[in-house]
Amino acid sequence: MDFHYRVIKFFLLHPYTEKPGDVILKQFHSNGTLHLYTVLKNERSANGWSHKIFCENKCLKQEENYSNGLLIEVIKYDESSVITAHKIWSNRLKQLIDKPAHPKLTRPNVVVGYAFLSAYLEQLPAVSEFIHAYYDRDSLLRSFHADYKREAHGATWTMRGEQMSFSIYWNHDEVSHQWHCHCAKEELYWKARVFLEGRL
């Protein structure tokens, strides 16, 4: 392996591991730093990230990923190593396209826990005040006993406030039952988490 590439390889996101039979082509900038690094296999670009272009400051400028001679991915960088373009091969369009942006993952504002029926009977009055919802103890017990007789699983009892709701998922195979508190805003989620986890 060439000394210049061996040094730079440690800083690459997609380094290429040279294999027996590879033909390595290199070009250099006038200051002696590596400009172009290309790997050929059977007279075509080797599989993997086998083509790289570097700036004079040794930062990666562009890298290309090949599969059976076909260019399937290209990433371009500025001189600060920030990605400026990322394209991937589209089988449907038969050309390189901008890589689709992944949607930002967000955590649902739902607090979850388990409690015994006795804990619910004790704490739900306070919970109803916290979420500003009407609490009907009789409806809770009717729901529990009705589901028990039907041997139902996943049936729920819910009380709803303006921005939060509290639901119990009965599971009569277990002695404890799961509860969910759905919150309209993230700030309510954190408040509900502190309040509920200290009681249920």
Backbone torsions as a table, in degrees:
resi	resn	phi	psi	omega
1	MET	NA	136.3	179.8
2	ASP	-62.3	141.4	-176.8
3	PHE	-58.9	-42.3	-177.7
4	HIS	-60.1	-45.9	-178.9
5	TYR	-72.1	-33.4	180.0
6	ARG	-62.1	-37.4	178.6
7	VAL	-71.6	-47.5	-176.6
8	ILE	-67.7	-31.1	-174.8
9	LYS	-55.0	-33.9	-178.0
10	PHE	-64.2	-19.6	-175.4
11	PHE	-106.1	5.0	-177.5
12	LEU	-89.1	142.7	176.1
13	LEU	-74.4	-35.0	-179.5
14	HIS	-125.9	73.1	179.7
15	PRO	-68.5	150.2	176.3
16	TYR	-104.1	130.5	177.8
17	THR	-95.0	115.8	-177.8
18	GLU	-67.4	142.9	-176.0
19	LYS	-125.8	159.4	177.0
20	PRO	-57.1	134.9	-179.8
21	GLY	94.5	-9.7	178.0
22	ASP	-70.4	143.0	172.9
23	VAL	-108.1	119.5	-175.2
24	ILE	-100.8	124.7	175.6
25	LEU	-113.6	134.3	-178.7
26	LYS	-136.5	143.6	170.8
27	GLN	-128.6	153.2	-174.6
28	PHE	-126.8	150.5	172.6
29	HIS	-71.1	166.9	-179.9
30	SER	-63.7	-23.6	178.3
31	ASN	-85.5	2.7	175.8
32	GLY	94.7	-7.0	179.5
33	THR	-80.8	155.7	-176.9
34	LEU	-66.6	129.9	178.6
35	HIS	-105.3	-46.5	-175.6
36	LEU	-133.8	133.6	176.9
37	TYR	-132.1	116.4	-177.4
38	THR	-132.1	138.4	177.9
39	VAL	-116.7	127.7	177.7
40	LEU	-112.0	146.7	175.8
41	LYS	-137.9	120.4	-177.0
42	ASN	54.6	43.1	174.1
43	GLU	67.8	19.6	173.1
44	ARG	-142.2	164.7	-176.6
45	SER	-56.9	132.5	-178.4
46	ALA	-69.1	152.5	178.5
47	ASN	-61.9	140.2	179.6
48	GLY	104.2	-166.4	-178.3
49	TRP	-82.2	73.7	-168.4
50	SER	-102.1	5.5	178.8
51	HIS	-134.5	122.5	-177.3
52	LYS	-138.1	140.9	177.0
53	ILE	-120.3	135.5	-176.2
54	PHE	-119.9	150.5	173.6
55	CYS	-79.6	169.4	179.0
56	GLU	-64.7	-24.9	178.8
57	ASN	-84.9	11.7	176.7
58	LYS	78.5	-1.6	177.0
59	CYS	-74.1	146.4	179.0
60	LEU	-69.7	131.8	179.6
61	LYS	-103.1	-36.9	-179.2
62	GLN	-158.5	142.4	173.6
63	GLU	-136.7	146.2	-174.4
64	GLU	-128.4	138.6	-178.4
65	ASN	-111.0	129.1	-176.8
66	TYR	-119.8	151.1	174.0
67	SER	-139.8	115.2	-177.8
68	ASN	52.4	41.9	176.7
69	GLY	84.5	-6.7	-177.6
70	LEU	-97.8	130.3	176.1
71	LEU	-73.4	115.5	-174.5
72	ILE	-112.5	-11.6	-179.2
73	GLU	-160.3	138.5	178.6
74	VAL	-135.5	132.5	174.7
75	ILE	-125.2	130.4	178.1
76	LYS	-115.1	145.6	-176.5
77	TYR	-128.5	155.4	169.9
78	ASP	-89.4	-176.3	-174.8
79	GLU	-72.0	-6.5	175.3
80	SER	-101.6	11.0	178.4
81	SER	69.3	23.4	174.7
82	VAL	-91.8	134.0	-178.8
83	ILE	-66.5	127.4	177.7
84	THR	-107.7	-20.6	178.0
85	ALA	-156.5	143.1	178.6
86	HIS	-143.8	111.4	-177.9
87	LYS	-119.4	145.9	178.3
88	ILE	-130.5	158.7	-178.7
89	TRP	-77.5	134.0	175.7
90	SER	-106.1	115.8	177.7
91	ASN	-64.2	-33.0	-178.5
92	ARG	-69.8	-43.3	-177.1
93	LEU	-92.0	-12.3	-178.8
94	LYS	57.6	42.3	177.2
95	GLN	-161.6	167.5	176.3
96	LEU	-76.3	138.0	178.2
97	ILE	-131.3	161.4	175.4
98	ASP	-61.7	134.4	179.1
99	LYS	-63.7	127.1	-179.4
100	PRO	-60.1	139.1	178.3
101	ALA	-77.4	133.5	177.1
102	HIS	-75.4	135.7	178.4
103	PRO	-63.5	145.4	179.1
104	LYS	-66.0	127.3	-179.8
105	LEU	-77.9	133.1	178.0
106	THR	-124.3	145.2	178.3
107	ARG	-84.5	129.2	176.2
108	PRO	-64.3	142.6	-177.6
109	ASN	-84.1	68.9	-177.5
110	VAL	-129.1	123.6	174.8
111	VAL	-95.8	135.3	-174.0
112	VAL	-129.5	144.0	175.9
113	GLY	-164.8	-176.6	179.6
114	TYR	-129.5	147.8	177.1
115	ALA	-157.1	159.0	174.4
116	PHE	-80.1	158.9	177.8
117	LEU	-56.8	-39.6	-179.8
118	SER	-59.8	-37.3	179.0
119	ALA	-67.9	-38.8	177.1
120	TYR	-61.6	-46.3	-178.0
121	LEU	-60.7	-33.1	-178.0
122	GLU	-80.1	-39.0	-169.0
123	GLN	-100.5	-17.5	-174.6
124	LEU	-63.3	-32.1	174.0
125	PRO	-56.5	-42.9	178.4
126	ALA	-69.0	-38.2	179.1
127	VAL	-63.4	-42.1	-179.1
128	SER	-62.8	-37.7	176.3
129	GLU	-65.5	-40.6	-177.6
130	PHE	-63.7	-42.3	-177.5
131	ILE	-93.8	3.2	179.7
132	HIS	58.8	53.4	-179.1
133	ALA	-128.0	156.7	177.0
134	TYR	-81.7	132.0	-179.4
135	TYR	-111.8	124.1	178.7
136	ASP	-116.5	100.4	-177.3
137	ARG	-61.0	-39.2	-178.8
138	ASP	-64.2	-40.4	179.7
139	SER	-66.7	-33.5	176.7
140	LEU	-62.0	-47.7	-178.2
141	LEU	-68.6	-38.4	177.4
142	ARG	-62.2	-42.2	179.2
143	SER	-62.7	-44.5	-178.8
144	PHE	-61.8	-49.4	-176.0
145	HIS	-72.1	-35.1	178.0
146	ALA	-64.6	-43.1	178.8
147	ASP	-68.7	-33.5	178.8
148	TYR	-64.5	-41.5	-180.0
149	LYS	-66.9	-34.6	-179.6
150	ARG	-84.2	-6.2	-173.8
151	GLU	53.5	42.7	-177.4
152	ALA	-78.3	155.5	177.4
153	HIS	-129.9	131.1	177.3
154	GLY	85.2	-1.2	175.5
155	ALA	-67.2	149.6	-172.7
156	THR	-126.6	157.0	168.5
157	TRP	-125.4	134.2	-172.4
158	THR	-136.4	142.6	166.1
159	MET	-124.9	139.0	-170.4
160	ARG	-120.8	132.7	170.6
161	GLY	-105.4	-173.4	-178.2
162	GLU	-69.1	-39.7	-176.5
163	GLN	-122.5	-2.3	177.8
164	MET	-142.3	150.1	173.6
165	SER	-134.2	153.2	-178.2
166	PHE	-128.3	123.3	-176.9
167	SER	-125.8	146.5	175.6
168	ILE	-117.8	131.3	178.9
169	TYR	-104.8	105.2	-178.1
170	TRP	-69.3	137.1	174.6
171	ASN	-142.6	101.0	-172.8
172	HIS	-82.6	4.5	169.3
173	ASP	-82.5	-11.9	-177.6
174	GLU	-124.2	159.8	178.6
175	VAL	-86.5	-16.5	176.3
176	SER	-114.1	156.7	-174.9
177	HIS	-128.7	142.1	-175.8
178	GLN	-78.6	141.5	173.3
179	TRP	-122.4	150.1	176.3
180	HIS	-127.5	138.1	171.0
181	CYS	-119.7	110.9	-179.2
182	HIS	-91.3	128.6	-176.1
183	CYS	-118.7	140.7	-177.2
184	ALA	-74.4	-25.9	-176.3
185	LYS	-132.5	155.9	-179.9
186	GLU	-64.2	-37.8	-179.7
187	GLU	-63.4	-33.4	176.5
188	LEU	-70.7	-34.1	178.2
189	TYR	-57.7	-47.6	-177.0
190	TRP	-67.3	-38.1	177.0
191	LYS	-64.9	-43.9	-179.3
192	ALA	-65.8	-36.9	-179.4
193	ARG	-63.0	-46.0	179.5
194	VAL	-64.3	-44.5	-176.8
195	PHE	-65.7	-49.5	-173.0
196	LEU	-74.5	-40.3	-178.6
197	GLU	-69.6	-15.3	175.2
198	GLY	-87.5	-4.2	-176.8
199	ARG	-124.4	-31.7	-176.2
200	LEU	-116.8	NA	NA
